[in-house]
């Protein structure tokens, strides 16, 4: 990974991102080396190409989208598991030449697709009752199946054109560390592949007697690792709620009111009271009138309108993609924090003007070697500890800074 010419804080940002991905994907040192000389090298080149753009001129995320990253990582892991021949063709620094030939994420994705197409072209043996089992009958004749063996994963991979099979997930499946499910239509054709991990009780420790472990959604993928179709997610939603799969908020955004009642975003009743609220990334539903947030509220890039009679007891933090109009009926107990003064439409309600804090002001910053990296923008709002975060598009609230950068 060539880091020459990068500012030290850009280097630190790339290294931190790679370490986080390695932790999330449970990559070993060998996998990490492949990730560094493929995705890490391209990320460094992407950042280098942005110099010396200003924030006003705009800039692009140096990192791949989450679905693209998963497809690339799955290909690297499965290639290592099967000892692919191209891994032995290396340069003087022991870097696989196949990876060095890839100058963009599109190049890596093409290599991953070619490898998967070769594997998927092979015939898969018929599965028996020991390979998969039915879990639940769902709407429209659909059914949820649990995949129990590497053979079942291989068939799912062949049919869905992704990397759940061919060794990538076999060890974790057989050890019981993960569970893999397949949502099938009325004709038995797979629609979605779901990976469930096991979270320790202390992560979610709600209730007087938590179970030994919680089931937590790691990922839900459509064909070719595409984002799941909303129609297919609707089929799965009742079971995910019934089974209390943790992490489902990323796919079916909801909030929990002060009485502990769960409300999907498009079904929040008027006058609902929440302890706190954090809406990040993609958000299509409208917030109801008369909503009360006792603590802090964060409004992400696609919130286009605030409801009438919104009351925020703590701070209101705004990082929208377009100027937001603040209604006269808005009440904020502490501060109104925005990234730039242009994020708010005029006129500003008189009773709020003294509460404003502008993070950026009128200053023009350049990437690399200045006061703040764009990767770190949302860290201005790190005082949102314990907030009820609402994320969409499968992006973790802990990756909110990356979510802001995704085109």
Secondary structure in CASP SS format (residue, H / E / C, confidence):
PFRMAT SS
TARGET T0000
AUTHOR 0000-0000-0000
METHOD secondary structure of the structure
MODEL  1
X C 1.00
X C 1.00
X C 1.00
X C 1.00
X C 1.00
X C 1.00
X C 1.00
X H 1.00
X H 1.00
X H 1.00
X H 1.00
X H 1.00
X H 1.00
X H 1.00
X H 1.00
X H 1.00
X H 1.00
X H 1.00
X H 1.00
X H 1.00
X H 1.00
X H 1.00
X H 1.00
X H 1.00
X C 1.00
X C 1.00
X C 1.00
X C 1.00
X H 1.00
X H 1.00
X H 1.00
X H 1.00
X H 1.00
X H 1.00
X H 1.00
X H 1.00
X H 1.00
X H 1.00
X H 1.00
X H 1.00
X H 1.00
X H 1.00
X H 1.00
X H 1.00
X H 1.00
X H 1.00
X H 1.00
X H 1.00
X H 1.00
X H 1.00
X C 1.00
X C 1.00
X C 1.00
X E 1.00
X C 1.00
X C 1.00
X C 1.00
X C 1.00
X C 1.00
X C 1.00
X C 1.00
X C 1.00
X C 1.00
X C 1.00
X C 1.00
X H 1.00
X H 1.00
X H 1.00
X H 1.00
X H 1.00
X H 1.00
X H 1.00
X H 1.00
X H 1.00
X H 1.00
X H 1.00
X H 1.00
X H 1.00
X H 1.00
X H 1.00
X H 1.00
X H 1.00
X C 1.00
X C 1.00
X H 1.00
X H 1.00
X H 1.00
X H 1.00
X C 1.00
X E 1.00
X C 1.00
X C 1.00
X C 1.00
X C 1.00
X C 1.00
X E 1.00
X H 1.00
X H 1.00
X H 1.00
X H 1.00
X C 1.00
X C 1.00
X C 1.00
X C 1.00
X H 1.00
X H 1.00
X H 1.00
X H 1.00
X H 1.00
X H 1.00
X H 1.00
X H 1.00
X H 1.00
X H 1.00
X H 1.00
X H 1.00
X H 1.00
X H 1.00
X H 1.00
X H 1.00
X C 1.00
X C 1.00
X C 1.00
X C 1.00
X C 1.00
X C 1.00
X C 1.00
X C 1.00
X C 1.00
X C 1.00
X C 1.00
X E 1.00
X E 1.00
X E 1.00
X E 1.00
X E 1.00
X E 1.00
X C 1.00
X H 1.00
X H 1.00
X H 1.00
X C 1.00
X E 1.00
X E 1.00
X E 1.00
X E 1.00
X E 1.00
X C 1.00
X C 1.00
X H 1.00
X H 1.00
X H 1.00
X H 1.00
X H 1.00
X H 1.00
X H 1.00
X H 1.00
X H 1.00
X H 1.00
X H 1.00
X C 1.00
X C 1.00
X C 1.00
X C 1.00
X C 1.00
X C 1.00
X C 1.00
X C 1.00
X C 1.00
X H 1.00
X H 1.00
X H 1.00
X H 1.00
X H 1.00
X H 1.00
X C 1.00
X C 1.00
X E 1.00
X E 1.00
X E 1.00
X E 1.00
X E 1.00
X E 1.00
X E 1.00
X C 1.00
X C 1.00
X C 1.00
X C 1.00
X C 1.00
X E 1.00
X E 1.00
X E 1.00
X E 1.00
X E 1.00
X E 1.00
X E 1.00
X E 1.00
X E 1.00
X E 1.00
X E 1.00
X H 1.00
X H 1.00
X H 1.00
X H 1.00
X C 1.00
X C 1.00
X C 1.00
X C 1.00
X C 1.00
X C 1.00
X C 1.00
X C 1.00
X E 1.00
X E 1.00
X E 1.00
X E 1.00
X E 1.00
X E 1.00
X E 1.00
X E 1.00
X E 1.00
X C 1.00
X H 1.00
X H 1.00
X H 1.00
X C 1.00
X C 1.00
X C 1.00
X C 1.00
X H 1.00
X H 1.00
X H 1.00
X H 1.00
X H 1.00
X H 1.00
X H 1.00
X H 1.00
X H 1.00
X H 1.00
X H 1.00
X H 1.00
X H 1.00
X C 1.00
X C 1.00
X C 1.00
X E 1.00
X C 1.00
X H 1.00
X H 1.00
X H 1.00
X C 1.00
X C 1.00
X C 1.00
X E 1.00
X E 1.00
X E 1.00
X E 1.00
X C 1.00
X C 1.00
X C 1.00
X C 1.00
X E 1.00
X E 1.00
X E 1.00
X H 1.00
X H 1.00
X H 1.00
X C 1.00
X C 1.00
X C 1.00
X C 1.00
X C 1.00
X E 1.00
X E 1.00
X C 1.00
X C 1.00
X E 1.00
X E 1.00
X E 1.00
X C 1.00
X C 1.00
X C 1.00
X C 1.00
X C 1.00
X C 1.00
X C 1.00
X C 1.00
X C 1.00
X C 1.00
X C 1.00
X C 1.00
X E 1.00
X E 1.00
X C 1.00
X C 1.00
X C 1.00
X E 1.00
X E 1.00
X E 1.00
X C 1.00
X C 1.00
X C 1.00
X C 1.00
X C 1.00
X C 1.00
X C 1.00
X C 1.00
X C 1.00
X C 1.00
X C 1.00
X E 1.00
X E 1.00
X C 1.00
X C 1.00
X C 1.00
X E 1.00
X E 1.00
X E 1.00
X C 1.00
X C 1.00
X C 1.00
X C 1.00
X C 1.00
X E 1.00
X C 1.00
X C 1.00
X C 1.00
X C 1.00
X C 1.00
X C 1.00
X E 1.00
X E 1.00
X C 1.00
X C 1.00
X C 1.00
X E 1.00
X E 1.00
X E 1.00
X C 1.00
X C 1.00
X H 1.00
X H 1.00
X H 1.00
X E 1.00
X C 1.00
X C 1.00
X C 1.00
X C 1.00
X C 1.00
X H 1.00
X H 1.00
X H 1.00
X H 1.00
X H 1.00
X H 1.00
X E 1.00
X E 1.00
X E 1.00
X C 1.00
X C 1.00
X C 1.00
X C 1.00
X C 1.00
X C 1.00
X C 1.00
X E 1.00
X C 1.00
X C 1.00
X C 1.00
X C 1.00
X C 1.00
X C 1.00
X C 1.00
X H 1.00
X H 1.00
X H 1.00
X H 1.00
X H 1.00
X H 1.00
X H 1.00
X H 1.00
X C 1.00
X C 1.00
X C 1.00
X C 1.00
X C 1.00
X C 1.00
X C 1.00
X E 1.00
X E 1.00
X C 1.00
X C 1.00
X C 1.00
X C 1.00
X C 1.00
X C 1.00
X H 1.00
X H 1.00
X H 1.00
X H 1.00
X H 1.00
X H 1.00
X H 1.00
X H 1.00
X H 1.00
X C 1.00
X C 1.00
END
